[in-house]
Structure formats: C-alpha cells, structure tokens
Amino acid sequence: MLDRDSLSRLEGLKARMDAEKVRAEAVVKATESSYGFAILDDGRKVFLPPGEMLKAFHDDRVRVCIRPGKGRRQVAEIERLVHCPLGEFLGRCVRKGKALFVAPDLLHTQRWFFIPPHARQGVQDGDYVRGALLRHPIADGRPQAKVLEVFGNDDTPGIANLYAMAKYRLPRQWSEAAEAQIEAIDPQRETCRRDLTSLEFVSIDAARTQDIDDALYADISSAGWYLYVAIADPTSFIEPGSALEREIAERGCSVYFHGDAIPMMPERLSHDTCALVEGEIRPALVCKIEVADNGMVGDFEFIEALVRSRAKLTYSAVDRYLAGDYDELMSHATPLEALYQVYQALRTHRETHELVMEEHTDYRWFLNTQKKIDHIQAYRKLLSHKLVEECMIAANRCCAQFLSARQCSGPFIGHRGFNSGRSEEIKKFLEHFVPEFSSGSFNDLDNYRSIMNSLMKNLGELPVRYMVNRLLTRAEIITRPEPHLGMGLPCYSQCTSPLRKFTDYLSHQQIKRALRDEPVDQVSNEQLRDLSARLKRARDATEEARQWLKCEYLLEQPETEYEVQISHLHSGGFTARIMDYGIDGLVDLRSDPEKFSYDRWAATLSGTTRSFRIGATIRVKLAKADLHNREISFTPMSVPAAEDTPATPQEQTT
C-alpha cells in the first residue's frame, strides 16, 4: 500500500497532467493513412492517432481532449461525438465468413460497416446498395449500417449507370405537382406568332434522336444568304416559377449515359409537344441571320414563329448527300445546297478571323445486352456534324449580342484564356515557343487569337498545342458579356438546346421578354453558381459510369498490348490514351529503378536508357483496372530510347 506522501505525490502529478490537458470541439479530417487530424475552431491542427481515428468519420464534429505527445507534438483523444454529417451512402456488400459488411463508397473511409441480420433486406454478397449508418463507432470503433435499397450486382444490366445516378443523386422522377402541370399543358394555347411554315426547314440529327430541338433553312440573298435557325420553344408551355420549371432547373441538363439517359424535360414535352417533329406545326424561336459572301455574320432578328419541319434527316444521310450521293435526299436538295454554302462561308471566316478548335478522334461504344462495352469504334466528325455546328454557333453568337445590347444578364459563356494565376509560367512558356508574343497581354482577344493560331501550327518537332492546355482556364457561365477567348469571340451565349440545357432555356426567357418589351428577370450569380454545380454533378456521374465500363472492358483482355499516345507528363509519370479505344490510363514511374528528370519545356521525361515525350506513341500492357476507385494504369512495354530532346522553335531560329 502507498503511504500518505506517495498518494499526495500521485494526486499532485494527476492534477498537473489534467492542468496540461485542453478540451475543445474540433472537426475530424482523415488522411490516406490510418491517422488523422482534429481541426480546432481557431484553425489549429492536432494529431489524431490511428486508434482514435477508429472512433470517428471524416468531417465528424467531436469533443476532444488535447494532451502533450512525444516531443512538441500535441495529441487529441476523442471523448464525445457532437455531430455526424454522414447520412445515406452507397457501397458494395462483401461477405467475410458468415458476416456481411458494406464497403462504403466514401472519400477518406476505408473501413467496412457491419450489417446486422435484421438490417440486410435480403442483400447478397456483391450487391450494390444504398445504406445508412445504424451505429456510430464512437463507443467501440465498430460501425454498423442498414440496407435501404439494393441496385443489383455486376450482372445487372446497366449497373454502372444505375449506381452513378444514385451516387450523384440525379433526379429521375417528377413530383405530383409537376406531373399535374404537365397534364394541364395545352399544345394549342399560343397562336400569336409569325407564320414561317412555308419555309422548307429540315432537322439534321442522329437517327434515334427524339428531343429534336432545332431545324435549319437557308436561302440566297443579294449579299449572301439568309440563315434561319428554328429552335424549340418550351418556355411557351411552362409557367415561370412553377413546380415544373423548378424541377427542370434542378436537373440543369439532360444527362446522357451509355445505354441510358435522364432527360431535363418531361418526355411528353421534349419528344412531342415542343420537339420540331417532321410534318408537324410547332412554335419556335427563330433566329434569322444575314450571312455575307465572306462568311461574316451581319444583321439578325429573333422571331416568335410557327414552323413545320419538312423532314428529319440523319447526319449519315446528309453526309452521303454532301459527298455526292444525291439520290436519297434529292427532294431536299434546295435547302441542303444553300445550307452547305452557308456552312462553307461561316467556317472559312471563323478559321481565318476567329478560333476553331482542332479536331479530335471520337469513339462510338457498342453495348451488349448487359449494357457493357462489346466493342469500340473510332470515328472522325462528319461534314454534316460541322454544318449543324456552324449554324448553331452563328445563332448563339447572335443570342449573345442580343442579350448584351439589351443589358440582360445572360447567361453568357465566358472563357478567360490563360490562367492569370500562373502568369510567370505562361510568360516563360511564350518566351520559349512564340517569343514574338511574350511581351504583350496574353489574354487580350487579338493577342490570344494570334498566340493560339501560332501554337496550333505545331511549331518545330514539339506538340506545343498539347502542352498549352494545362495553362488554360475552363469556360464559365456568367451574368455579363465577356470574351470567349477559346472561340476567339468578343462574347458568346447559348440558346439552341432549350430542351436539353437550362442555360439555353434561361436565354429563351430573356430573349422573349425583351422582344415583348416586358421587364426582364435578371439571372443572379447565385443562380448560375447553383446551375454550374448541377452541371458538374451530371458530368461527374457520367464520367464515373464511363470509367466503370472502361475498367470492365479492359479487364476482359488483361494480356493485350495496346498502342498508346502520351497526352500529359508530370515529374512522376504520364497519362496515355489507347489510340484504338480512346481510353486513358496512368503510367507511374516513381517506383521504377531508373530515375527520370522532367523537362517541361521539352515536354519530356528522360532517364539514362529511356525517354518519354508528349505526343509520342509507345506500347503498354494493362497494369491495373481498379473497379472500386475507377482507375486505370499501364505498364510500358516498348519504350523509345533516350536521345537528345528536340529543339524549341526559338533554339531552331538561333
């Protein structure tokens, strides 16, 4: 037994230790390792050991006790859970012995959650599920979950799409209020429009397209041509501020997966009432454009009209006609010939005075009955695609000018060119490759056009156009007219796909109110931020489903060698694309015995025996296709030998 002095000393020691401890609330931040950090409200970061991390999830708010650790490091111990933001989640069920767990699809969460027998809902090993937390691990480090919904397993047709739709919470059903408003729509309710049904409009689209949102007609004028772009007009049938409009806005766009789609509009509207269906009279917003002989877009007007499409033509049929196979579409020769002449003029003018993005190889996926990839076919954009594209760009340019002149808030599409936050790197890049432009403002419209046109000529042996992409910003949806440097235009907007894009729907609303001299409801920055977030959500969902299908496709042929092209380099490796399939993968050189040095200006990774350069082709084998993380990586097979790097254009000149 301890005497009184010993007990007193122990009590004093305990008091001093308690005095050194601090209690506070913090937010848990996990890392890729087993430890984490407690972020205090004052911004301080305190170490959470692996044992403590088992008690909490990433982003949990907890009460911690902070005590001294080894050296000067402080250590946090979790004492109490304050708030857990983790609600529903998705994951895959896995069996271990007789126990069932769910491996949650959550960032910073590697552990499995036990599913007790009463919470399984008949789930089987390998099923993909939607679940919810049943018991937090704060007490013993052992979380439990319950199954709310089972989506299927790897053999379920379209499971990649179903899972991505659920994970990103893409709306798929309409509310009762919206359904009632859809039923109440009168297709004949608006008749006060200009009658343009005598014009021979035709639509050009994919064979399976049903949401036909544009039709074209062109006629010769004294100075060139009149181009008419008729656009479906859903704003004529949807009440502003209604439940239906709010739900359309929440979707933000039509989302196209391989083998599945979630339309932005109810199909009754997008496939029937609003669609510019062959032979049917439909309300439309028509942009009539004067196009000069030299391809310059001149005066234009927007017209609330009635139109009747004479035919639904396919891209492939129109392409055959333009290639000289006249028999199939001879009855539509007059409008097609005029449209082709307009296309040639518009395209030539854009290539000469603005910017036309270089063409890339596209890839068409053919799916089997399981909605998995059967095979992939590379193809180039058809001439008919380019014809429609030029007409749409012309109409969208007019939309931007119209909204700008009437001080509407768009939405406009802006592209600021080079990332101003990397100005020093950009200046060095220009000094290396186009030194004649290095002293001016690189985001001035005229300078930017000149720089990009020079780079697109692929000066010297280096694929400089590849290299510049990492220095550019992304296009943005904005409320004021700004240059779209990527297209070389002073301003740009979009109005040609109101059945598929809410940005275009908003443009229609503003144009029509201005035409009627009605007050224009300005679009706010907050609205556009929310819309941009919804569009990103849709992109992320489709990309995740695509990556899933790509991984499965490559796993079926793991021993195959592929020819790839290097598209991006960094100090630790590079990204390369399988040229036959358009599938990207990573090559990680950090663990390679040979050491490589990265030269950003020569766009090379060079070692003593091997050298990798952007744009080069090499042969690889599949290293990994990780279905869980949707990641693909390659192992190089044949590799070019190290050699002197190509000279830059500046070095060649000197």
Secondary structure, DSSP 4 states (H G I P E B T S, - for coil): ---HHHHHHHHHHHHHHHHH-EEEEEEEEE-SSS-EEEEETTS-EEEE-HHHHTT--TT-EEEEEEEE-STT-EEEEEEEEEE----EEEEEEEEETTEEEEEE--TT--S-EE--GGG-TT--TT-EEEEEEEE-TTTTS--EEEEEEEEE-TTSTTHHHHHHHHHTT---S--HHHHHHHHH--TTS---SEE-TTS--EEEE-TT-----EEEEEEE-SSEEEEEEEEE-GGGTS-TT-HHHHHHHHH-B-EEETTEEE-SS-HIIIIIISS--BT-EEEEEEEEEEEETT--EEEEEEEEEEEEBSEEEEHHHHHHHHTT--STTGGGHHHHHHHHHHHHHHHHHHHHHS--PPP--EEEEEE-TTSSEEEEEEEPPPHHHHHHHHHHHHHHHHHHHHHHHTT----EEEB--B-GGGHHHHHHHHHHH-GGGTTS-TTSHHHHHHHHHHHTT--TTS-HHHHHGGGBPPPEEESS---BTTTTBS--B--S-TTTBHHHHHHHHHHHHHHTTPPP-PPPHHHHHHHHHHHHHHHHHHHHHHHHHHHHHHHTSTT-EEEEEEEEEETTEEEEEETTTTEEEEEE-TT-SS--EEETTTTEEE-SSBEEETT-EEEEEEEEEETTTTEEEEEE-S-PBP-PPPPPHHHHH-
